[in-house]
Amino acid sequence: MVQYYVHGYNQRESIRLQDQASTLVELLHSDTTYPAGSRVLEAGCGVGAQTVTLAQNSPSAQIVSVDISNSSIAEARKKIEALGFNNVSFQQGDIFNLPFEPESFDHIFVCFVLEHLPQPIAALTSLKRLLKVGGTMTVIEGDHGSTYFYPDSKAAHNAIQCQVDLQKQAGGNANIGRALYPLLDAAGFDSIHVSPRMVYVDASKPKLVEGFTKNTFTAMIEGVRQPAIEAGLIDETMFDAGIQDLYRTAESDGVFCYTFFKAFAIKPA
């Protein structure tokens, strides 16, 4: 796998993920809560950007957060301990081969993970084995094809496409949000409900201008400059113009829109 494409595995990505998580808590997680006493698996916790919100929203649930990267787990654990949460435990593991008994979790939470996997249906099927009958699966993903903005810019769209192409080369799918329903259906889940969660940003929302347009989305695209140029996807002039135009959307007359997709599903009998 191309390592620069695994979110959270370097310091810059870690900072960006924290900005994204803190900016989008209400939009993405206002309805992410689990009952007291339930056992919840967070599959692919990364550096703990979403783990904090899970722990806050469900203080009486038992959360087990796993990731393939030991260094990411160490950072996530440090964050949770610093905040004083005692309802989260961490474990290193590959989501295709986790060391848990079948049907050992009441709920499973997967956020910004499937976009990186060559076999998302296989991942969901593997995780379903760990879920109790009647248990819930929650999946959140973005979709770069949902991006639009004012002023519009061909250069900005080209720069965004570089990120999409690089993720595809790495075996992932940056436009996977729109596919959550068919993916969960193919994995054998029932009662699937998908809701689009649009981020709309204009000058009347200064926190989103800074936290999302600049520090989350544009920072993510800006971060693939070198690999995109090295891969021959774009030239320096076009990429830099695209980044400049993305920052332009954060000015007083600019507008930026992006849609996340959140899916709930149930494991059938």
Secondary structure in CASP SS format (residue, H / E / C, confidence):
PFRMAT SS
TARGET T0000
AUTHOR 0000-0000-0000
METHOD secondary structure of the structure
MODEL  1
M C 1.00
V C 1.00
Q H 1.00
Y H 1.00
Y H 1.00
V C 1.00
H C 1.00
G C 1.00
Y C 1.00
N C 1.00
Q H 1.00
R H 1.00
E H 1.00
S H 1.00
I H 1.00
R H 1.00
L H 1.00
Q H 1.00
D H 1.00
Q H 1.00
A H 1.00
S H 1.00
T H 1.00
L C 1.00
V H 1.00
E H 1.00
L H 1.00
L H 1.00
H H 1.00
S C 1.00
D C 1.00
T C 1.00
T C 1.00
Y C 1.00
P C 1.00
A C 1.00
G C 1.00
S C 1.00
R E 1.00
V E 1.00
L E 1.00
E E 1.00
A E 1.00
G C 1.00
C C 1.00
G C 1.00
V C 1.00
G C 1.00
A C 1.00
Q C 1.00
T H 1.00
V H 1.00
T H 1.00
L H 1.00
A H 1.00
Q H 1.00
N H 1.00
S C 1.00
P C 1.00
S C 1.00
A C 1.00
Q E 1.00
I E 1.00
V E 1.00
S E 1.00
V E 1.00
D E 1.00
I C 1.00
S C 1.00
N H 1.00
S H 1.00
S H 1.00
I H 1.00
A H 1.00
E H 1.00
A H 1.00
R H 1.00
K H 1.00
K H 1.00
I H 1.00
E H 1.00
A H 1.00
L C 1.00
G C 1.00
F C 1.00
N C 1.00
N C 1.00
V E 1.00
S E 1.00
F E 1.00
Q E 1.00
Q E 1.00
G C 1.00
D C 1.00
I C 1.00
F C 1.00
N C 1.00
L C 1.00
P C 1.00
F C 1.00
E C 1.00
P C 1.00
E C 1.00
S C 1.00
F E 1.00
D E 1.00
H E 1.00
I E 1.00
F E 1.00
V E 1.00
C E 1.00
F C 1.00
V C 1.00
L H 1.00
E H 1.00
H H 1.00
L C 1.00
P C 1.00
Q C 1.00
P H 1.00
I H 1.00
A H 1.00
A H 1.00
L H 1.00
T H 1.00
S H 1.00
L H 1.00
K H 1.00
R C 1.00
L C 1.00
L E 1.00
K E 1.00
V E 1.00
G E 1.00
G E 1.00
T E 1.00
M E 1.00
T E 1.00
V E 1.00
I E 1.00
E E 1.00
G E 1.00
D E 1.00
H E 1.00
G E 1.00
S E 1.00
T E 1.00
Y E 1.00
F E 1.00
Y E 1.00
P C 1.00
D C 1.00
S C 1.00
K H 1.00
A H 1.00
A H 1.00
H H 1.00
N H 1.00
A H 1.00
I H 1.00
Q H 1.00
C H 1.00
Q H 1.00
V H 1.00
D H 1.00
L H 1.00
Q H 1.00
K H 1.00
Q H 1.00
A C 1.00
G C 1.00
G C 1.00
N C 1.00
A C 1.00
N C 1.00
I H 1.00
G H 1.00
R H 1.00
A H 1.00
L H 1.00
Y H 1.00
P H 1.00
L H 1.00
L H 1.00
D H 1.00
A H 1.00
A C 1.00
G C 1.00
F C 1.00
D E 1.00
S E 1.00
I E 1.00
H E 1.00
V E 1.00
S E 1.00
P E 1.00
R E 1.00
M E 1.00
V E 1.00
Y E 1.00
V E 1.00
D C 1.00
A C 1.00
S C 1.00
K C 1.00
P H 1.00
K H 1.00
L H 1.00
V H 1.00
E H 1.00
G H 1.00
F H 1.00
T H 1.00
K H 1.00
N H 1.00
T H 1.00
F H 1.00
T H 1.00
A H 1.00
M H 1.00
I H 1.00
E H 1.00
G C 1.00
V C 1.00
R H 1.00
Q H 1.00
P H 1.00
A H 1.00
I H 1.00
E H 1.00
A C 1.00
G C 1.00
L C 1.00
I C 1.00
D C 1.00
E H 1.00
T H 1.00
M H 1.00
F H 1.00
D H 1.00
A H 1.00
G H 1.00
I H 1.00
Q H 1.00
D H 1.00
L H 1.00
Y H 1.00
R H 1.00
T C 1.00
A C 1.00
E C 1.00
S C 1.00
D C 1.00
G C 1.00
V E 1.00
F E 1.00
C E 1.00
Y E 1.00
T E 1.00
F E 1.00
F E 1.00
K E 1.00
A E 1.00
F E 1.00
A E 1.00
I E 1.00
K C 1.00
P C 1.00
A C 1.00
END
